[in-house]
Amino acid sequence: MNATRYLNILADQLHPYMASVFPAGNGMIQQDNAPCHKAKIVLEWFQEHDAEFQLMSWSPNSPDLNQIIAHLRCHGTAAQSSKTTSSQYLGFA
């Protein structure tokens, strides 16, 4: 996906959705470091709309891209076991 197409999705889909779900402007969005997400025109669009919702940062060198599992590891759950599988995280095993 290129930046222009992504920008169209933001303007046509995300923006109206965020306005209806978070009318007070307290919504947040997080995106990874894909090239279309970091394009200048996309970042400028988010700056123009910063009063409507917050763009959360994403670490370019995240040690663990699975944020849910990283959260579980920090809070002392069974996720600390290196032998725990995704099925066990979700309660299927």
N, C-alpha and C positions, 0 to 999 in steps of 0.2 A: 504494500500500500504506500502510495506517495503522500507527501505532506498536503497537497491540494485536496486530494480525496478525503484524507483524515479531517482536514479543516471543514469540509462540507458536512461530514458526519457530526462533528462538534456543533456546528451552527444549526443544522437541520434536525438533529435528534437529541443530543445531550443538552443543549441549551434550553429548549422548551421543557424537557423532562425535569431538569434541575429547578427551573422556575416554578413548575407546578408542585413538585414534591417539597422543595425548600424555599417557600416564598419569602422567608425572612433573610435569605442569602447566607444561611449557615451550612450549606452543603459542602462536601469535600470530594475531590476526585484524585486518584493516584494513577499514574501511568508509568510504564517502565522506560527504559532508555532506548527504545526503538528509534531509528532515524526519523521517522515521520512524527514522533512525539517530541523530538528535540529540535525540529526545524524552526527557524527564526519566525516564520509567519504564524506557526502554531503557538509558540511562546508569546508572541506579541498579542495574539487573540486572547490568551489567558490573562495577560496583563490588562487588556481593555475590559475584561469581565471579572476582575478580581473582587468587585463589590458584591457579585452575585454568588460566587462559590470559590472555595480555596483549592488551589492546586498543591497537593502534598509532594514533597520531594522523594526521590527514589535514589538510593545510594548507587553510584556507578560500579562500585566494587562490593556489592552485598555478599557477605560470607554465606548467607543462606537465603536463596530466593523464595523459599517456601516460608512466608512470614507466619503462617499459623503454627507450623511445627517449631519454628524458632521461638515463638511466644510460649508454646507449651514447655519447651526445654528450659526456658528462663524461670518458669513457675513451678518447677519440681514435680512434674507429673511423670507418668510412665513413659513419656516421650523421650526421657533421658537415656533409655536403654537403646543401644545401637542395634539390637536385634528386633526391635519393635517394628512391625510392618504398618503400611498405610491402613490395612484392614483393621488392625488392632487400634489405631488412632480413632477410627470411625466406629468402633464397637462391634465389628463383624466377626472378630476372632476371639 
